[in-house]
Amino acid sequence: MTTAPVPAAVTDTASAPPDPRRWLALAVVMTASFMDLVDVTIVNIAIPELRRDIGASFTAIQWITAGYALAFAAGLITGGRLGDIYGRRRIFLLGMGGFTLASMLCGIAADPEMLVAARLLQGAGGALMVPQVLAIIHVTFPAHERGKVFGMFGAVIGLAAVSGPLIGALLTQWNLFGLEWRPIFLVNLPVGIAGLFLGRRFISESRSPHALRLDLVGVALATLGLVMLLYPLTRGRELGWPLWGHLCMAGSVVVFLGFIAHERAKTRRDGSPLVELSLFRVKSFAAGIGVSLTFGVVTGIFFLVWTMYMQLGLGWSALRAGLTGVPFSLAVSAAAGVSVQKLVPRFGRKVLQAGALAMIAGLLLYIWEADHFGTAISSWQMAFPLVVMGIGMGLIVAPLTDAVLSDVPREHSGSASGLINTTQQVGVALGLGLVSVVFFGELDDLAPGAGGRPVTPDAVGQAFAHAFTHALGWVAGILGLVFVLVYALPTKARTVGEAAGAGAAAEVRDGAAGDAAEVRDGAAGDAAGKEAALTG
């Protein structure tokens, strides 16, 4: 592998020769994505320890998870555009540095308020770092390699989104150096520092070939709209759902409409909007964004309430809760690989719809088991519904990125990547906000001690089980909406290689055979969870 000095910044040109260091660059950006998604989910497993050690209330717990998602969602579009303007490697490294610093602050937090503030900073760092990942992949690899690369990306991200609880469980259980929950954040320090050095060495700089300027008014309007929507939703239950919260959420619609009007005017004036609204004229992009948003809501609700059900309701240890999720993790990864390699080329969007139906079936089975076995339910009894759900999630997250990115012009890859991640994280944040309604609201009504109810471990478990199954019913209903929205996607979307090569016949000729056999596309989130991104 060459270790030659990094060349000068390059623009996005289809004729540029492949970078010989591209596979090392891929390892760096995939590690960054893994670190981000693990950090989203890893927090959930430490909820009991956070409550005991620093006295975090349920509201603080919700903010520790939702605060990250809020800052992440609010900054992603801007982060993607900054990469287009100032260079994707530069902004990637800046975001990774901020993310690493914020992880250290999370690890030394002395109270819930400091932890929430550090999580907000961590989300802002992630908002700079994550949009560059898909953009760097998009401009670094030639079309005939991109399918294989997105498949590798999808497998890694799918695994990261659901392995966070297990990693968090092990770090918490081991109680390294007597630090209890803190290593779940401090583990990012060596990874982040290594990523900064390797990224500077192996990632080539790239930016949009067009002269762009940052749309500060657009940044302000987009951020204001997201905060007006998500802040009242997250704090509504704590404050008793005040009138100003409802007015604020309604007002966010007006702000978003103003944002769209401003972006149109900015496009006409100087061609440098924050969001390329022309992307939404691409059917696959617009439809995929809608599916991403809705699926983000699913992951935002499920992973947080699932973790609290096992640890606070059933009283399981962090390690047991983390190990319970292993079948889910394996099923997601296996299904993601099979879907893009074998199923999507043959069945197209039906694969995503089958995934939604499989997740609904797994959820209904989980609801039946939680009701039937009550607080006596065991990890092995949960395994089958989790495997069914994992298969369904794998069938959705892997093909989804292709549906969104396949027809996106190279010069707008940063903006498109930011939009993908933004919609996923807005969905996750919406899901976390809905936890107040679909889980905590039910829990408050059935809380032991309320209305003369006995305060016993069994009563606590029963209250959590009821709230959990109620939340799963909501998740199943939202997945039904995902199933319907998938109808808006192309019946059989073109592969990444075919779409990217539409204007470059030579690349299509060279790469078509390989793409047809091995096109495998990246997952977002994230999971969800996500990221997905999941739960935070």
QUIVEN-V770810 format. One record per pair of residues at least 4 apart in sequence whose C-alpha atoms are under 6 Angstrom apart, sorted by the first residue. I is the first residue (numbers start at 1). J is the second residue. If there is no record, write none. Layout:
# QUIVEN-V770810
i=(I:I)
j=(J:J)
This chain:
# QUIVEN-V770810
i=(9:9:10:11:11:11:11:21:25:25:26:29:34:34:34:37:37:37:37:37:38:38:38:38:40:40:41:41:41:42:42:42:45:45:49:50:50:51:51:54:56:56:62:63:64:65:66:66:66:67:68:68:68:68:68:69:69:69:69:71:71:71:72:72:72:73:73:73:74:75:75:76:76:76:77:77:79:79:80:80:80:80:81:81:82:83:83:83:84:84:84:85:85:87:87:87:88:88:88:89:92:92:93:95:95:95:95:96:98:99:99:99:100:100:102:102:102:103:104:105:106:106:107:107:107:109:109:126:131:131:132:134:135:135:136:141:143:143:144:144:147:147:147:148:148:148:150:150:150:150:151:151:151:153:154:154:154:154:154:155:158:159:159:161:161:161:161:161:161:162:164:165:165:166:168:168:169:169:169:169:170:172:172:175:175:183:188:195:198:199:208:212:213:215:215:218:218:220:221:225:225:225:227:228:228:228:229:229:232:232:233:234:236:236:237:237:244:247:263:266:267:267:267:280:284:284:284:284:285:287:287:288:288:291:291:292:293:293:293:296:296:296:296:297:297:297:297:298:299:299:299:299:300:300:300:300:300:301:301:301:302:303:304:305:308:309:309:310:310:311:311:313:313:314:324:327:328:328:328:331:331:331:331:332:332:332:332:332:335:335:335:335:336:336:336:338:339:339:339:340:340:341:341:343:344:348:348:349:352:352:353:355:355:355:356:356:356:358:359:359:360:362:362:362:365:366:367:368:369:370:373:375:386:397:398:398:398:399:401:401:401:402:402:406:406:407:413:418:422:425:426:435:436:436:437:438:439:439:442:443:443:446:448:448:448:449:449:449:461:464:494:494:496:497:501:501:507:508:515:525:525:525:525:525:526:526:526:526:526:527:527:527:527:528:528:528:529:529:530)
j=(205:206:206:206:207:208:209:202:202:203:30:133:38:157:160:160:161:530:531:533:42:160:161:164:531:536:164:534:535:164:165:168:165:318:53:54:56:55:56:111:60:112:66:67:116:536:70:429:536:120:72:119:120:123:536:73:425:429:536:120:123:124:123:124:127:422:425:426:223:79:127:127:418:422:418:419:127:128:131:414:415:418:414:415:86:87:88:91:207:208:414:207:212:205:206:207:92:132:206:205:129:132:196:99:125:128:129:129:125:122:125:126:189:192:118:121:122:185:186:118:115:118:182:185:186:114:115:130:417:418:136:138:413:414:140:146:497:500:497:511:496:519:520:518:519:520:154:520:521:522:520:521:522:522:158:398:521:522:523:333:333:163:333:527:529:530:531:532:533:329:168:169:322:322:172:184:173:318:319:322:174:180:181:179:180:187:192:199:202:203:411:272:272:273:274:222:274:224:259:252:255:256:231:248:249:252:249:252:236:245:433:433:240:241:241:436:248:251:273:273:271:272:273:286:288:403:404:489:404:488:489:403:404:295:482:424:423:424:427:424:427:428:528:427:428:430:431:475:527:528:529:534:428:431:432:534:535:431:432:435:306:535:535:309:312:313:464:314:316:315:316:461:464:461:379:387:386:387:390:335:387:390:391:336:390:391:393:394:339:391:394:395:394:395:398:342:343:344:395:344:520:518:520:347:348:491:492:491:395:396:483:392:395:396:392:479:483:392:389:392:476:385:388:389:385:385:469:372:373:374:377:461:390:523:521:522:523:521:405:522:523:406:521:496:499:499:417:422:426:429:430:439:440:441:441:471:467:471:467:447:467:463:453:454:455:453:454:455:465:468:498:499:500:501:507:508:511:512:519:529:530:531:532:533:530:531:532:533:534:531:532:533:534:532:533:534:533:534:534)
